[in-house]
Amino acid sequence: MSRILYIKASPRTGRSYSVAVADAFIESYRQSHEGDKIETIDLFQKKLPAFDLAAVTAKYKVIHTEQHTAQDKQIWAEVVSVIDEFKSADKYVMAVPMWNFSIPYRLKQYIDVIVQPGQTFAVGADGNYEGLVKGKPVFIVYSRGGEYVPGTAGEAFDFQKRYLDLILGFIGFRDIRFVTVEPTLNGGPDVAKQKRAEAIEKATQMAKKF
């Protein structure tokens, strides 16, 4: 039995294109993988640790085994708890809209919490990095109001997929699958509806072999 972690990075719930397609993927997966466990994290509802001065201070005191207080230990334990929840999954599904050519701030906060040395990546004696989250697939639904097709002028503005490819690869992911819904605004409502339907059909099929 596999454990799926479904990460929603959109606050729009019923109006979200990325969530609609990811939900369809999850439902198709559920039907074709009976017995697997699916857990959902809504990043706009989940309480995430603030990675502020207190957390940064606690991090370096604890990981470098420097003298630290009980409060430092508790603050760092809250961060590690989120990381452990993330690492405990066998497969991942993400719904990610484009915000200002990149990702929503709550997803960036989540990434800043989970990407930690000794937890999701390591630094070797030679100074090279090694991702520690290995052998696990991730399926991502991207939605964009405009079009950012590879090979076009719009591609230069895409810091959404480019960033997630980089950071997920950095912590060890090699099997990164995706579907993109675009444009959801620039082409008008009829085009958006068509693109949504096409993405749902593709995601539904991909889920069967995930």
C-alpha positions in Angstrom: 0.0 0.0 0.0 1.3 3.4 -1.0 0.8 6.7 0.7 -0.1 9.7 -1.5 0.5 13.2 -0.3 -1.8 15.6 -2.2 -0.5 19.2 -1.8 -2.9 22.0 -2.7 -1.3 25.4 -3.3 -4.4 27.3 -4.4 -6.8 29.2 -2.1 -9.6 29.2 -4.7 -10.9 25.7 -4.0 -13.9 25.2 -6.3 -12.7 27.9 -8.8 -9.2 26.6 -9.1 -8.1 25.1 -12.4 -5.1 23.4 -10.9 -7.2 21.9 -8.1 -9.9 20.7 -10.5 -7.4 18.8 -12.6 -5.5 17.5 -9.6 -8.8 16.3 -8.0 -9.6 14.4 -11.2 -6.2 12.8 -11.1 -6.7 11.8 -7.5 -10.1 10.3 -8.2 -8.8 8.3 -11.1 -5.9 7.2 -9.0 -8.2 6.1 -6.2 -10.2 4.0 -8.5 -7.2 2.2 -10.1 -5.1 1.8 -6.9 -7.6 0.5 -4.3 -6.1 0.3 -0.9 -3.6 3.2 -1.3 -3.9 6.0 1.3 -4.4 9.6 0.1 -3.7 12.5 2.5 -4.3 16.1 1.6 -2.5 19.2 2.7 -4.2 22.5 1.9 -1.4 25.0 2.3 -3.8 27.9 2.7 -5.3 26.1 5.7 -2.3 24.3 7.2 -0.5 26.0 10.0 3.2 26.2 8.9 6.1 27.1 11.1 7.3 30.7 10.6 10.9 30.5 9.4 11.8 33.7 11.2 14.8 34.7 13.4 13.8 32.3 16.1 13.6 29.3 13.7 16.8 30.1 11.9 18.6 30.5 15.2 17.2 27.2 16.5 18.1 25.5 13.3 21.8 26.3 13.5 22.1 25.7 17.2 20.6 22.3 16.9 22.1 21.0 13.7 25.6 22.1 14.7 25.1 20.7 18.2 25.7 24.1 19.8 24.3 24.9 23.2 20.6 25.5 22.8 17.5 26.0 24.9 14.4 23.9 25.3 12.6 26.6 23.3 15.2 26.2 20.4 14.6 22.5 20.5 10.9 22.8 20.3 11.0 25.4 17.5 13.2 23.1 15.4 11.1 20.1 16.3 8.1 21.8 14.7 10.0 22.3 11.5 11.2 18.6 11.5 7.6 17.5 12.0 6.5 19.1 8.8 9.5 17.6 7.0 8.8 14.1 8.4 5.2 14.4 7.2 6.4 15.2 3.7 9.1 12.5 3.6 6.7 9.8 4.8 4.8 9.8 1.5 5.6 7.3 -1.3 4.1 9.5 -4.1 3.1 13.2 -4.4 0.5 15.2 -6.2 0.6 19.0 -6.4 -1.9 21.6 -7.6 0.0 24.8 -8.4 -1.3 28.0 -10.0 1.0 30.6 -11.4 1.2 33.8 -9.3 3.3 36.6 -10.7 5.1 34.2 -13.0 6.1 32.0 -10.1 4.4 30.0 -7.3 2.0 31.0 -4.5 3.8 32.3 -1.4 2.4 29.6 0.8 4.0 26.9 -1.3 7.3 28.9 -1.2 7.0 29.0 2.6 6.3 25.2 2.7 9.4 24.6 0.5 11.5 26.8 2.7 10.5 24.7 5.7 11.1 21.3 4.2 14.3 21.9 2.2 16.8 21.6 5.1 20.3 20.0 5.3 20.4 16.6 6.8 16.7 16.3 6.2 15.9 16.5 2.5 19.5 17.1 1.1 23.0 16.6 2.2 26.4 18.2 1.5 29.2 15.8 0.8 32.8 16.2 1.8 33.6 17.4 -1.7 31.0 20.2 -1.4 28.5 18.6 -3.8 24.8 18.4 -2.9 22.8 15.1 -2.7 19.1 15.0 -2.6 17.7 12.6 0.1 14.1 12.2 -1.2 14.8 9.5 -3.7 12.8 7.0 -5.8 9.4 8.8 -5.4 7.3 10.1 -8.3 5.5 13.5 -8.2 2.6 14.6 -10.5 2.1 18.4 -10.7 -0.8 20.3 -12.2 0.2 23.8 -13.4 -2.3 26.4 -14.3 -1.6 29.8 -15.9 -3.7 32.7 -17.0 -1.5 33.3 -20.0 0.6 31.0 -22.2 4.2 30.2 -21.5 4.9 27.5 -24.1 8.5 26.2 -24.4 10.2 27.7 -27.4 8.0 30.9 -27.4 8.8 34.3 -26.0 6.5 33.6 -23.1 8.8 30.8 -21.8 11.2 33.3 -20.4 8.5 34.4 -17.9 7.9 30.9 -16.5 9.5 30.8 -13.1 6.7 28.4 -11.9 7.6 25.1 -13.5 11.3 26.0 -13.9 11.6 26.6 -10.1 9.8 23.5 -9.0 11.8 21.4 -11.4 15.0 22.8 -9.9 14.0 22.6 -6.2 12.4 19.1 -6.4 15.4 17.9 -8.4 17.7 19.4 -5.8 16.1 17.3 -3.0 16.2 14.1 -5.0 13.2 13.8 -7.3 13.9 12.4 -10.7 10.4 11.2 -11.8 8.5 14.5 -12.2 5.3 14.3 -14.3 3.0 17.2 -15.1 0.0 18.6 -16.9 -0.4 22.3 -17.7 -3.7 24.2 -18.0 -3.2 27.3 -20.1 -4.5 29.9 -20.9 -7.2 30.2 -18.2 -7.7 33.9 -18.8 -6.2 35.3 -21.9 -8.2 33.1 -24.3 -11.6 33.8 -22.8 -13.9 31.5 -20.9 -14.6 29.0 -23.7 -10.9 28.4 -24.3 -10.4 28.0 -20.6 -13.2 25.5 -20.3 -11.7 23.5 -23.2 -8.2 23.5 -21.8 -9.5 22.4 -18.4 -11.4 19.5 -20.0 -8.3 18.5 -22.0 -6.1 18.6 -18.9 -8.6 16.6 -16.9 -8.7 13.9 -19.6 -4.9 13.7 -19.7 -4.5 13.7 -16.0 -7.2 10.9 -15.6 -5.2 8.7 -17.9 -1.8 9.5 -16.4 -3.2 8.6 -12.9 -3.7 5.0 -13.9 0.0 4.4 -14.4 1.2 6.5 -11.5 
